[in-house]
Amino acid sequence: MTSKTAQNAQETLMADFQTLVRDTEKLLEHTASLAGDQADELRSKIHDSLLRARETLKLTEDSLRERGQAALGVTEEYVQSNPWRSVGIAAGVGLLIGLLAGRR
């Protein structure tokens, strides 16, 4: 459940960042009608920033995906090698959540 929440948060963050990049690209296109050296310099800086942001986003996405896959593999290996211990841990966590929810 935690991994789904983390995955949803990651997907939301990625979607928001991609929306930001698209909106910035639209802004860059709209500034094309501006004239002068300063406008050209501004467009160039925005374009370079967008390229760096996309590269960073891609690297971050790849890194998070690799770490998630590694954590999933380790968890699956642990559960398969210690099934009863995993059941006990899950039961204990469920009991704690039940006790905390019952107090409210």
LINRASUL-V100171 format. One record per residue. N is the residue number from 1. RES is the residue in three letters. SS is DSSP state (hx for helix, st for strand, lp for the rest). OMEGA is omega in degrees with one decimal (NA if undefined). D_FIRST is the distance of its C-alpha to the first C-alpha in Angstrom with 2 decimals. Layout:
BEGIN
<<N;RES;SS;OMEGA;D_FIRST> <N;RES;SS;OMEGA;D_FIRST>>
END
This chain:
BEGIN
<<1;MET;lp;179.0;0.00> <2;THR;hx;-179.9;3.77> <3;SER;hx;177.1;5.39> <4;LYS;hx;177.7;5.15> <5;THR;hx;178.3;6.35> <6;ALA;hx;179.8;8.68> <7;GLN;hx;177.7;9.75> <8;ASN;hx;178.4;10.58> <9;ALA;hx;179.1;12.41> <10;GLN;hx;-179.8;14.14> <11;GLU;hx;178.0;15.21> <12;THR;hx;178.3;16.51> <13;LEU;hx;179.7;18.35> <14;MET;hx;-179.8;19.84> <15;ALA;hx;178.6;20.95> <16;ASP;hx;-179.8;22.53> <17;PHE;hx;178.6;24.26> <18;GLN;hx;176.0;25.58> <19;THR;hx;177.4;26.89> <20;LEU;hx;179.7;28.62> <21;VAL;hx;179.6;30.22> <22;ARG;hx;179.6;31.44> <23;ASP;hx;178.1;32.88> <24;THR;hx;176.7;34.61> <25;GLU;hx;177.4;36.06> <26;LYS;hx;177.4;37.43> <27;LEU;hx;178.5;38.95> <28;LEU;hx;178.3;40.48> <29;GLU;hx;-179.1;42.03> <30;HIS;hx;179.2;43.46> <31;THR;hx;-179.9;45.07> <32;ALA;hx;-179.6;46.97> <33;SER;hx;177.3;49.70> <34;LEU;lp;-178.1;50.37> <35;ALA;lp;174.1;53.32> <36;GLY;lp;-178.4;54.30> <37;ASP;hx;-179.5;53.32> <38;GLN;hx;178.6;50.85> <39;ALA;hx;178.3;48.90> <40;ASP;hx;179.2;48.89> <41;GLU;hx;179.0;47.73> <42;LEU;hx;178.5;44.93> <43;ARG;hx;179.5;43.76> <44;SER;hx;179.1;43.89> <45;LYS;hx;178.8;41.82> <46;ILE;hx;179.9;39.18> <47;HIS;hx;178.5;39.11> <48;ASP;hx;178.4;38.76> <49;SER;hx;177.9;35.96> <50;LEU;hx;178.5;34.09> <51;LEU;hx;178.4;34.58> <52;ARG;hx;-179.8;33.30> <53;ALA;hx;178.7;30.24> <54;ARG;hx;178.5;29.42> <55;GLU;hx;179.1;29.93> <56;THR;hx;178.8;27.75> <57;LEU;hx;179.8;24.97> <58;LYS;hx;179.0;25.27> <59;LEU;hx;179.3;25.37> <60;THR;hx;179.4;22.32> <61;GLU;hx;179.3;20.35> <62;ASP;hx;-179.5;21.63> <63;SER;hx;179.1;20.94> <64;LEU;hx;179.3;17.29> <65;ARG;hx;178.9;16.86> <66;GLU;hx;179.5;18.79> <67;ARG;hx;177.8;16.94> <68;GLY;hx;178.3;13.53> <69;GLN;hx;179.1;15.29> <70;ALA;hx;179.0;16.93> <71;ALA;hx;178.3;13.91> <72;LEU;hx;179.3;12.40> <73;GLY;hx;179.5;15.91> <74;VAL;hx;179.6;16.40> <75;THR;hx;178.7;13.29> <76;GLU;hx;178.9;14.43> <77;GLU;hx;-180.0;17.92> <78;TYR;hx;-178.4;17.24> <79;VAL;hx;180.0;15.58> <80;GLN;hx;-179.3;18.49> <81;SER;hx;-179.8;21.07> <82;ASN;lp;-174.0;19.90> <83;PRO;hx;-176.9;18.42> <84;TRP;hx;176.4;19.77> <85;ARG;hx;178.7;18.84> <86;SER;hx;177.8;15.16> <87;VAL;hx;178.6;15.52> <88;GLY;hx;178.3;17.32> <89;ILE;hx;179.8;14.83> <90;ALA;hx;178.6;12.04> <91;ALA;hx;179.0;14.83> <92;GLY;hx;178.0;15.89> <93;VAL;hx;177.9;12.68> <94;GLY;hx;177.8;12.58> <95;LEU;hx;178.9;16.26> <96;LEU;hx;178.7;16.01> <97;ILE;hx;177.4;13.63> <98;GLY;hx;178.3;16.06> <99;LEU;hx;179.3;19.00> <100;LEU;hx;179.8;17.92> <101;ALA;hx;179.6;17.23> <102;GLY;hx;179.8;20.57> <103;ARG;hx;-178.0;22.49> <104;ARG;lp;NA;21.98>>
END
